[in-house]
């Protein structure tokens, strides 16, 4: 059974803004897949459909054999709990201690009472230690989150997903705000976690070099369409030039609107 199966998936915001346009895609359990393409190509919108925070405008999406269009209430919440998302913006609470941000990965499975109690006295302390140990910053567990560097905060966000223990990790531009050496370390960390725990990993990347160097499967997205889906050795310079024609791959250096902001603008 496929982890994901997409059949002619499209997403239109408003009347005319086509963010995703007829994408066909299958992802097997445990696969490690990188998505690349220019800013505004539709990658983040696609991820928001894959984690069930957006519904497709057209087409069919199956997760573990279940049609997402048929999921509501408890069944939808159950599917969402199995999908962990790491965002470009870390979505941490700056004034809380690291332990609380990490343990918030349990919010989908804990009761409201237990969640509130954990703010006073952290519930599952060993779980938080274990997750932080995996990402290499267990000594920061009782620090305030806003005292950490950007790279350390990204590791806290990864530890939060580890506590959630999902089947799928969606990493949406997780390294765009860190320096190149740290970016490589974080990508390798996520790949190691995926491989060691058999979790499916899909990652949006601005860095073509990282995608080609570390992922066995790379999908190029442009204008809401999947223009290629290949192993790195089958991706030529000509394919990359076509993918980025009219665009520059680094949105931050060239002042382009980032994908997440664009998708929010057009809702």
BELGIPE-V117408 format. One line per field, one symbol per residue. burial: + if it has 16 or more other ideal C-beta (glycine too) atoms within 10 Angstrom, else -. A space follows every 10 residues. Layout:
burial->???
This chain:
burial->--++++--++ +++----+++ +-+-+-+--- ++++++++++ ++++++++++ ++-+-+--+- +++----+-- +-------++ ++++++++-+ -+---+++++ +++++++--+ -------+-- -+-+--++-- ++-++-+--+ +---+--+-- ++++++++++ ++++++++++ ++++++++-- -++++++-++ +-++----++ ++++++++-+ ++-++-++++ ++-+++-++- ----+----+ --++--+-+- +----+-+++ +++----
